[in-house]
Amino acid sequence: MHIMYFTERPYRYVSNDEIIKTGFFGIENKHFDSVKGGQLLNEYLDEKVLAEELGFDGVMLNEHHDTAFCMGSVMNVEASVLARITKRVKIVLLGNPLPVVGNPLRLAEELGMIDMISGGRLVTGWVRGGGSEQFASNANPAFNRELFNEAHEVVIQAWTKPGPFRYEGKHFHYRFVDPWCLPIQKPHPPIWIPGLLSPETVQWCAKHRYPYIALATFLEPTVELWDMYRDVAAEEGYQVGPENFGYLQKVYVAETDEKAREIAKWDMFGGAGIGYSLFGQPQWMFPPGYNSKDATKRMARQFTDPTSTKGSPWAGLADGTTTQKIADAQINTRSAVWQEQQVDVEKTRKQIFDAFPAVERSMQVICGTPKSVIPKLRTVLEVLRPGIFAFWQNDGPISKEDRINNIRLLATEVMPAVREIGKELGLTSPFEVTPGSRPLNGGKPQSVGRIEPLIAMREQSAADL
């Protein structure tokens, strides 16, 4: 089992009032102080070094543009620094937004250099980029998936096809491809793909035998997605295993349950995860042509808590009702705090905090003492059986002291138990079993995830009440 650490690396000095009023995407950058930003970036690099020292297998980076909630606007720069100042840990990039990079051949060279400097420790990954990224890069959202597929092809050819050669595609044209900055890892670094339950992305991953990493999605639709991957894998002639799947889980630990809960509540004001409604307003997040109909329906379901009769824990923040319309569901579940009327900041802040118990019950966040979080983590691992597991932490206005304490407690008191559970469940990582290498021995392909442990936990919780 591969265990890694992740944070969005937010700029922490924007007024919470501004975030509530506009969301992270669209806040004027007059609120940015470069000196404070530089201090934060160095703190985040120090956290990654600490994670390595404490025994994490990987440190994960991501990339977003024109937003205060993620300072990793060019994560390859961070990765190149980490390649030099770390010794052992995998540098996991989830991921480069292929449709907006502009020059995938240069990207192939950048990543090749990172892999060489690190001694072959790069794990690269691709994303389509959020809807807001299309505006930030002046990219046509209708071409997003086309650009993703073709840029991927350029990078893979640059890494694996002897040059010089010519590349002529629909969107990219190169007369001369002959890169010398090639990765140490052959034929290329491992490729993992993160996502939010897009059916097309899952099918694409299965066909390429790339592990799919779910970004803190609800457990029920995630199991359904695992089975979708399983079926495509069977059509491709292989049996899936834990090495084909990964999961990011929000976890906060402290010396008492009460302290951990108080810290975790502030994550509701981070840009993603349990505070996803603050990422950006719907007109920025869902540009026309960006999502397919199937992806839109599934995303609306993902952000509707499947255990709640009232829909999502976010539903009704604005008007107290739940709607069946997909467009309204997106607004209620991902951007509920913004409507046509003026936002009442104090009222909205209270509504967001009041939603936290529902978020905790749905296990979108797990918080408590090390002892109290381990049984819940066991349930997540028993349900999803991922070979890749990331502790997602420290978004929102959380102090440096609390962030460091979180990392230390996780590493020393939680991670050893998680490793033992992983061994017990046979959760093999992509470094132990090559994804797509398991033979399909006739008959019906076997599932990796199963929902029964979650049902059992809920029944036990109800009985305890």
N, C-alpha and C positions, 0 to 999 in steps of 0.2 A: 504494500500500500504506500502510495506517495502522498505525503502530508506537506502542505505549503501554507504560507501566510500571505494575506492580501489586505490592502487598504486602498481606497480611492485616492489618497493623498490630497485631501481638499485644502483650499485656502481658507483658513479658519477665522479670518478677521473681518469677514463681511457681516454686517448686522443681520441678525436673525429676522428682524422685521422686513428687510429688503428681500430676503429669500422667500418669506411667506407671501409677500405682495406680488412677486414676479416669477418665482422659480429661479433656479440657478442659471439656465440658459436665457440670456437677455439682460442680465444685470450689467449695468454700465461699468466699464473697467476703471472708471475714476476711483472706485473703491479699492483698487489694488495698490499695495505698497511693495515695490520690488525688493526692498531690504528685508521686510518680513517674509516675503515669498521665498527669498533665497535661504533664509534661516529654516523655514519649514522644509524645503527640498532637502537640505542637509540632514535635518532630523529624520526624514523618511528614509534616506540612505542609511543613516545610523541604525534605524529600526531593522532594516534588512540584514545588516551585518550582525546585529544582535540575534536575529532569528536564526542565522546560520550557526552562531556560537551556541545557541540553546538547542540545536538538534533538528530544526526543521529541514525537510528534504528539498524544498523549493521556496522561492520568493516570487510572487506573481506581480506583474505590472499590467496596466491597461492604458488606453489612450482615449481622451475626449478633447474637443476643441471649443474655444470661446465660452468656457464655463468655469465658474469658481469651484465646482464640486470635485474637479479632478485636475490637479496641476501637471499631470503627465501628458501634456499636449504633444510632446515628442518623446515618447517613452524609450525610443532607441538610444537617446542620449543618456537617460538613466541607466539603461541596460549596459551601455558601454562602460560607464563608471563602475557598475557592480561587477562587470566581467573582470576588472582589474583589482578591485578591493576585496573581493570574496575569493575563497579557495575551493570550496566543495559544493556549495548549494547550487541547484539547478535554477537558471534564470528563465522564468516562464512568462512569455509575452502573449497575453490574451486580450486583445491582439491588435495587430496592425490593420487599420481600416482600408482594405484593398481598393474599394471604389473611389477613394478620395486621395490616394497617395500621389497620383499624377504620373509617377515614373517608377513602375515596378522593377525595372532593371536596376535602378539605383538602390531600391529597397533590398534586392537580392544581395547587392554588394555590401550594404550596411550590415545586414544580418550575418553575412559571411565573416565580416571583420569581428563582430561581437563573438561569434562562435570560436574564432581563432584566438582572440585575446583571452577568452575564458577557458581555453583548453578543451573545448567541446562540451560545454555545459548549457548551451542554448536549447530551450524548447520554444519553438515559434508557433504562432497561431494567427488565424485570420478572422476578421469580423467585417460585416457589411457597414458598420458605423451606424450610430443612432440617426433618427430622422433629422435631428438638429445638425449633424455633421454635414448633411447635404447643403444646408444654408451656409455653414461656416466655410465650406470649400467651394461654393458656387457650382455644385455638382447636380446633374439632372437625376432626381430620385427614380425616374422611370427606367434608367439604365443601370441602377444600382447592382442588381444581380448579374447582369451581363458583364459589367466592369469587374465585379468580384471574380467571376469565373475566368475571365481572360487574364486578369492580373495574376491570378494564381498560376495559370499555365505559363506565363512569362517567367515567373520566379522559379518554378520547378524546372523548366527547360534550362534556365541560366545556371542552375546548380548541377544539373545532371547530363546535359547534352554537350559534347565536346565542341568548342568553338574554334574558329569563328563560324557563325551561321547567321542567316537572315530570318527575321520574324515578321510576318505580315498577318495582322488580325483585323478585326472590325474596328477596335478602338485604339490599339497600340501598334506601332510600326517601328522596327529597328533594322537598319541596314547592316549593322555590324554588332554581333553579340559574342563577346570573347572575354568574360570577366575572369580576373585573376584572384580576386578575394573570395575564394570558395571555402565553404564550411569544412571543418575537420571531420564532422560526422558524415558518414556516407550511407546511402546516396545523398542524404540531406538530414538536417536536424529533425527531431520528432515534431509533428504538427498536430496540435490539439485545437478544437474549435469550440468556443463558448457560444451560448445562445439562450434565448428566452422562449423556447418551445416552438420555433418556426418549423413546420413540417418539411419545407423544402430544404432547410439547412440540415435537418436530421437525416433525410434521405441522401443528401449529398455526402455527408460524413460517412454514412454506412457504405456507400459505393466506393469511397476512397480509403476506407478502413482507418479513418481518423477518429480518435476518441472525441466524444461529445461531452462538453462540460456545461451542466445546467447551472444557471446563475441564481441560486437561492429561490427556485421556483417551488410552488406548492407540491407536496409529495405525490398526491394522487395523479395529477396530469403529468408529472415527471415519470412515474411508472408507466403510464400509457405511452409516453414518448419513447421510453426504453424499448417497449414492445414494438413500436413502429420501426425503430432501428433494427431490432432483432429480425423482423420479417424481411426487410430489405437486405440485411446481411445474409439471410438464408437464400434469397434469390441470387446473391453473389457467390454462394457456395461455401460460406463459413459460419461457424457458431460464435455468437458473442460471448464475452466473459466480462468480469469486472474491469479488466484493462481497457474496455471500450468506452467506459463511462467515468465522469467526474462530477463533483458537486461542490458548490460553494455554500457554506452555512454561516450565518451570522451567529457569533458566540461572544458573550461577555461574561467574564468571571471577576470576582472580587472576594474579599474575606467574608462577606456576608451576602445573603440573597438580596437584602434590601439595597445595599450599596451597588451591587451588580445591576439591579433593576433600574436604579436611578441613573447610572451611566448609560445603560442600553436605551433608555427612553430618549436620550438626546440623539441617538442614531436615527430617530424618526425625522430628523432635520438634515440628514445626509442627502446626497443627490440620488442614490440608488438603493436597491434592497428594500428594507422595510419602510423607507421614506421615499419610495420611487415617485410618488405623486409630486415631489418637489423638483424632479429632474428638469422639467420644462413644460410650458403650456402646450395644449394639444395641437395647436396650429404649427408648432415647431417640431413636434415629435412624430406627427403622422402626415407628412407631405404627400400629395396625390401621387400614386404610382409606386410608393416605397414598399408597401406590404401587399401581398396577395390576399385574396378573400379568405383562404384557409388560414393563413397566418394571422389575420386580423381576428377571426373568430376564436382561434386558439388562445391568442393573447388576451382577449377579453375574458375568456374562461380562466386563464392563469391568474389574473388579478381579481378574480372573484373567489373568495374563500369557499371551497367546496363543502365545508362543514357548517356554513352559516345559512340560516333561513333568510337572512337579510342581505345575502350576497357578500361582497367584499367587506373587510373591515374599513375600507376607505369609502364604500358606497354610502351615500346619504350624508356625507360631511357637509354637502352644500344644501340639500333640500329634503333630506330625511326619507327619500324614496329610493326604490330600486327599479330599474327599467330593463326591459328585455332587448332594447335596441342596441346593436353593437356600438354605434357611434356614441350613444349616451353612456354605455358601459365603460368605454374607454375613458370618457371624461370623469365619470364617477369614481373609477378605480385607479386611474393614473394621474388625474389632474383635478381632483374633486374640489380643491380649495379655490379654483379660479372659475368664476362665472362672469357674466356680463356686468353684474353690479360691482360696486367698490368692495374690496376685501376688508373685512373687519379683522385686523391683525391679532388683537388679543383674543377675540372669540375663536378665530381659526387656530391659534396656537393651543388653546385649551382643547378644541376638538381633536387636534392631532394627538395630544397627550392622552386624551380620553380613549382614543382608539388603541392605545398600546396593549391593554389586556387581551383584546381580540387577536392582535398580532402575535403576542406571546403564546396564546392558546393554540394558534395555528402552526406554531413552531417556525414562523418566519424569522424569529429571533429566539435563541436559547440563552438564558442568563441565570446566574446564580453562583454559588460556591463551586469549586472544582468537583466536590462530591455530588452536588445536586444536579450538575449538568451532564455528568457521564451517562446516567440511565437514558436521558433523552437523546444523547448522541448515539447511543447503542440502537435506539429505535430507528433513527435516520439511517444508520449503516445497515441495519437488518432489512429495511424497506428497499433501499436503493442499491445496496451492495456495490458502491463505487470503488474502483481501484485508485482513483485520484480524489483527494479530499482537501478542501481549503478552508481554513479558519478566516472568515471575512470579518474584519474588525475596524474600529476606530475611525468611523466616519462621523460627521456632525461635529458640533463644538465640544469636543472631549479634550481634557487637559493632557499635556505631555506626561505628567506623572501617572495618570490613570491608564494611558495608552501603554506605557512601559510595563506597568504592573499587570495589565491584561496579558501581554505577550509572555512575561515571565511565568505567571501562574498557569497559562495554557501549556507552556513547554514543559514545566517541571511537574505539574500535578494532573494535567488532563491528557496530554499527548501520549504518555506511556500507556495509559488505559486504552486509548483509542487504537494504538498499535496492537495491543493484545487482542482487542475485539476484531481488528482486521485480520490477524493471523487465525483466530478462531473461525471466522467466516470465510476464510480463503480469498480475501480481497487482493488479488494480484494486480500490480501496477503495470503500466506499459513498459517499464524497465525490466520486469520479470517475465512477462509473456507478451510477445509481439502482437499488437492488435490485428485481428483478422487471420491469425495463424491457427486458430482452433478448427479442426475439421468438422464438417457437418456430417455426422454419422447416420444419415438416413432419418426418416421419420420427421416428426415435428420438432422444430428448433426450440431449445429451452430458454425460458425467460431468465433474466438476471434479477430484476426487481420483483417485489411482491408486496401487496398492500396489507396483508394479514397482521403483521406486527404493529402497524399503526392503529388498526381497528382494536386490537387487544389492548394497546395502551390507553385508548380512549375509553374503552369499557372499564378498565381498571380505575381510571381517573374518576369516572362517573360513580363507580361503586364506592370509592373512597370518600366522595362527597355525601 
